């Protein structure tokens, strides 16, 4: 019976603090990763708001091509004069 009490004392005084220490070493990086993931999510959502104008780039490209063609026609007309 005395060995049972010694085993319980060792469990409480040695093993339990080691388990708590190891759990702390495991959980601290986990919480840091969670904070980083939340930060990435926040910035990712704000980034998608700035990407709303991307489809308008196609229209801008087409308009630039049309303007360039007009300038080329104007330049060639000036050369003919």
SULSULNOR-V699368 format. One record per pair of residues at least 6 apart in sequence whose ideal C-beta (glycine too) atoms are under 7 Angstrom apart, sorted by the first residue. I is the first residue (numbers start at 1). J is the second residue. Records with the same first field share a line. If there is no record, write none. Layout:
I: J, J
This chain:
none
